[in-house]
């Protein structure tokens, strides 16, 4: 998607994403009971490097949300093992973090999908309101896979869509600093909507 937008259109897309993430940031502050800032948003056009996740054999947590309504697409929110551990330690009771039982595992994974709900819903709402279209996120699903499998999975999962936007947001706070990858894929109709508004 990034390559399809000129400078003016890019500013609109960047504002939409930043405003949506700012709403998500507010939700994260409520959970952490501590200020969180968005340090920057970087756009990435290349494939994901396995080094970013600590190596090819490291687990990666990918949370997928299908976009429904007038504009179709898929949102992928991707965390490294270290980022997942940081979020657990910052937001969950120590007893749950250290517990390896099935119940604790389900609670931890449920927490991750709830984080995705907050982040994705905030950005989707911003897109929906600004573009004047009805879009919403389906129930998110979590997949744990190896870093070496990630690029192939995303390509296969996104092959029906024409436009892609890949960005990294750096969230920093006293208890938490993470830099998740967001990969969103859409039909070209989404890009056309932004072009119509500029």
PyMOL commands that set and color helices and strands:
alter all, ss='L'
color gray80, all
select helices_A, chain A and resi 2-4+7-32+50-53+81-91+94-98+102-131+147-157+188-197
alter helices_A, ss='H'
color red, helices_A
select strands_A, chain A and resi 36-43+59-69+73-80+135-137+141-146+163-173+177-178+181-186
alter strands_A, ss='S'
color yellow, strands_A
deselect
rebuild
show_as cartoon
